[in-house]
Amino acid sequence: MTMILKNQLYQIEHSQESDGKKQFTISLLKECPIYRAHFPGQPITPGVCIVQIAQELLEQVVGQTLEISEVKNVKFLHVLSPIDNPVVDIVFTAIETSGESVSAKAEVKEATTMFTTVSFVCQPVKRSTH
């Protein structure tokens, strides 16, 4: 089972759509236990958490629970700190559905700083019938 990061590591401040792009403004919650471990006194957002935040936000866009089946490309360009960059934008520059698969490209940025770019594919979570 995956830990949900929404309202633990980040919270959504605002969302909007313009020019066919879905944008979320999020605030990073520096009191999250993840930041105490990564790293004490100088917290940075782990790369795997950045990718999971994008996946969780994509779930909101498509309205279904998803799991990542493939990360096609990810670039971590700058350190993302909840102290230095407490509010950032995550912009989906492309979202495509093919069968049950959902592919997305997202950017994590603030003003003129690009922190991360990621392209990934998700599948709907199959509900257990136990």
Secondary structure, 3 states (H helix, E strand, C coil): CCCCCECCCEEEEEEEEECCEEEEEEEECCCCHHHHHCCCCCCCCCHHHHHHHHHHHHHHHHCCCEEEEEEEEEEECCCCCCCCCCEEEEEEEEEEEECCEEEEEEEEEECCEEEEEEEEEEEECCCCCC
